[in-house]
């Protein structure tokens, strides 16, 4: 076991950049799409601001079908869609496409569950005062759930880092690919543990930042 840093150094830093790139883009794009989908799930349910049984049923079934699929199966199953969208099934761009797709549906359920905890009386009071559904969503629902949502998105970010490592197993690049190619396939435990420790540091940093932002949101 050894770390030939002269050879592995550039590859290692590239792997960190790829992992962070995939995770951040997925959190931003998947987070935004998941927020919209989660709000639709909450507002279209029976008794909701935009109650619509058909829309809610379709979205609910869609989320229930896609969300439980293990990511290693999901990323290979949507291969034809990925090729159609980005022209290839390999590399960080293709992996990011699959990550965004999967994260959107996972985040939507977290958003919906956090919105459900809001006191319905507050929403009814806003409706009684004549506030439009869009105004209630933007000025009441999202701000009221902001602290728990930040914690939920932090949890998702950690899960996304985990999924980027899985993507590495099927040519997605990042620290997972680094650990498998230069560690597992070459029986070099030092490289594997370097990747593991790096992922732990990234996750701890994200958790610390998420906890700090959530405290700020809850004390506003």
NULUM-626381 format. One line per field, with one value per residue (C-alpha): x, y, z. Coordinates in nm, 2 decimals. Each point is the difference from the previous one (the first is absolute). Layout:
BEGIN
u: [X, ...] .
v: [Y, ...] .
w: [Z, ...] .
//
This chain:
BEGIN
u: [0.00, 0.14, -0.10, 0.20, -0.10, 0.18, -0.22, -0.32, 0.00, -0.15, -0.25, -0.10, -0.06, -0.20, -0.21, -0.08, -0.09, -0.23, -0.17, -0.06, -0.12, -0.25, -0.13, -0.04, -0.16, -0.24, -0.09, -0.07, -0.19, -0.16, -0.07, -0.19, -0.19, -0.07, -0.12, -0.26, -0.11, -0.03, -0.21, -0.22, -0.04, -0.10, -0.23, -0.19, -0.09, -0.35, -0.08, 0.31, 0.04, -0.02, -0.18, -0.01, -0.05, 0.13, 0.32, 0.08, -0.06, 0.22, 0.28, -0.03, 0.02, 0.29, 0.20, -0.09, 0.13, 0.33, 0.11, 0.05, 0.22, 0.36, 0.22, 0.24, -0.30, -0.16, 0.31, 0.03, -0.37, -0.03, 0.30, -0.20, -0.15, 0.34, 0.15, -0.29, 0.05, 0.38, 0.13, 0.18, -0.06, 0.35, 0.18, -0.10, -0.25, -0.20, 0.03, -0.12, -0.31, -0.09, 0.07, -0.23, -0.27, 0.01, 0.05, -0.30, -0.24, 0.17, 0.01, -0.37, -0.11, 0.22, -0.15, -0.35, 0.06, 0.14, -0.29, -0.25, 0.13, -0.11, -0.31, -0.30, -0.16, 0.27, -0.08, -0.37, 0.05, 0.20, -0.27, -0.27, 0.19, -0.02, 0.36, 0.05, 0.13, 0.33, 0.05, -0.07, 0.25, 0.27, -0.05, -0.14, 0.06, 0.37, 0.11, -0.18, 0.17, 0.34, 0.19, -0.11, 0.04, 0.36, 0.06, -0.18, 0.22, 0.31, -0.11, -0.05, 0.34, 0.16, -0.21, 0.11, 0.37, -0.08, -0.16, 0.30, 0.21, -0.25, 0.02, 0.38, -0.06, -0.16, 0.24, -0.14, 0.33, 0.06, 0.14, -0.20, 0.17, 0.34, -0.04, -0.11, 0.25, 0.32, -0.10, -0.22, 0.12, 0.37, -0.04, 0.12, -0.18, 0.18, -0.17, -0.34, 0.03, 0.12, -0.33, -0.20, 0.15, -0.04, -0.37, -0.04, 0.16, -0.22, -0.32, 0.10, 0.06, -0.33, -0.18, 0.16, -0.10, -0.35, -0.05, 0.13, -0.23, -0.30, 0.07, 0.01, -0.33, -0.17, 0.11, -0.09] .
v: [0.00, 0.34, 0.34, 0.10, 0.37, 0.12, -0.23, 0.00, 0.36, 0.16, -0.28, 0.03, 0.38, -0.05, -0.26, 0.24, 0.27, -0.24, -0.12, 0.35, 0.11, -0.28, 0.05, 0.38, 0.00, -0.28, 0.18, 0.33, -0.14, -0.30, 0.21, 0.26, -0.26, -0.20, 0.31, 0.07, -0.36, -0.02, 0.32, -0.15, -0.32, 0.20, 0.25, -0.24, -0.25, -0.01, 0.32, 0.17, 0.35, -0.14, -0.33, -0.21, -0.38, -0.09, 0.20, -0.11, -0.37, 0.01, 0.18, -0.21, -0.33, 0.13, 0.09, -0.33, -0.19, 0.18, 0.09, -0.36, -0.12, -0.06, 0.25, -0.26, -0.15, 0.34, 0.14, -0.30, -0.02, 0.35, -0.04, 0.05, 0.32, 0.12, -0.07, 0.18, 0.30, 0.05, -0.24, -0.24, -0.24, 0.05, 0.28, 0.26, 0.18, -0.32, -0.08, 0.34, -0.03, -0.33, 0.16, 0.30, -0.23, -0.22, 0.28, 0.20, -0.28, -0.06, 0.37, 0.04, -0.24, 0.17, 0.34, -0.13, -0.16, 0.32, 0.21, -0.24, 0.10, 0.36, 0.10, -0.01, 0.28, 0.24, -0.08, 0.03, 0.34, 0.12, -0.13, 0.17, 0.33, -0.05, -0.10, -0.17, -0.36, 0.11, 0.27, -0.25, -0.24, 0.26, 0.21, -0.26, -0.37, 0.02, 0.25, -0.20, -0.32, 0.15, -0.13, -0.37, 0.03, 0.11, -0.31, -0.21, 0.13, -0.06, -0.36, -0.03, 0.15, -0.28, -0.25, 0.16, -0.04, -0.36, -0.04, 0.17, -0.28, -0.26, 0.19, -0.06, -0.37, 0.04, 0.25, 0.32, 0.13, 0.16, -0.15, -0.33, -0.06, 0.10, -0.25, -0.28, 0.06, 0.08, -0.17, -0.31, -0.11, 0.04, -0.15, 0.33, 0.06, 0.33, 0.15, -0.14, 0.14, 0.34, 0.02, -0.11, 0.26, 0.27, -0.08, 0.00, 0.35, 0.13, -0.14, 0.14, 0.35, -0.01, -0.11, 0.28, 0.26, -0.14, 0.00, 0.36, 0.12, -0.18, 0.17, 0.34, -0.08, -0.11, 0.31, 0.25] .
w: [0.00, -0.10, -0.12, -0.30, 0.04, -0.31, -0.21, 0.21, 0.11, -0.32, -0.03, 0.36, -0.03, -0.32, 0.18, 0.28, -0.25, -0.19, 0.31, 0.13, -0.35, -0.03, 0.36, -0.02, -0.35, 0.11, 0.32, -0.18, -0.30, 0.16, 0.31, -0.20, -0.20, 0.32, 0.18, -0.28, -0.01, 0.38, 0.01, -0.27, 0.20, 0.31, -0.16, -0.23, 0.27, 0.13, 0.19, -0.13, -0.15, -0.36, 0.07, -0.31, 0.05, -0.34, 0.01, 0.35, -0.08, -0.31, 0.18, 0.31, -0.20, -0.20, 0.31, 0.16, -0.31, -0.05, 0.35, 0.14, -0.29, 0.11, -0.17, -0.15, -0.18, -0.08, -0.17, -0.23, -0.06, -0.13, -0.23, -0.32, 0.13, 0.11, -0.34, -0.16, 0.23, 0.02, -0.28, 0.23, 0.29, 0.15, 0.17, 0.26, -0.23, -0.05, 0.37, 0.10, -0.23, 0.18, 0.34, -0.07, -0.13, 0.32, 0.24, -0.13, 0.11, 0.33, 0.09, -0.10, 0.27, 0.26, -0.09, 0.02, 0.34, 0.14, -0.14, 0.16, 0.35, -0.05, 0.21, -0.24, 0.21, -0.12, -0.36, 0.05, 0.16, -0.30, -0.24, 0.21, -0.04, -0.38, -0.07, -0.34, 0.00, -0.16, 0.27, 0.28, -0.16, -0.04, 0.32, 0.25, -0.09, -0.11, 0.27, 0.28, -0.10, -0.09, 0.31, -0.04, -0.38, 0.04, 0.22, -0.25, -0.29, 0.22, 0.04, -0.38, -0.07, 0.21, -0.19, -0.34, 0.10, 0.07, -0.34, -0.18, 0.14, -0.14, -0.34, 0.01, -0.02, -0.35, -0.15, 0.16, 0.13, 0.34, 0.32, -0.05, -0.33, 0.15, 0.29, -0.23, -0.28, 0.20, 0.33, -0.04, -0.34, 0.11, 0.35, 0.14, 0.33, 0.06, -0.31, 0.10, 0.35, -0.13, -0.21, 0.31, 0.23, -0.26, -0.04, 0.38, 0.01, -0.28, 0.17, 0.34, -0.15, -0.18, 0.32, 0.21, -0.26, -0.02, 0.38, 0.01, -0.27, 0.16, 0.33, -0.17, -0.18, 0.32, 0.20, -0.27] .
//
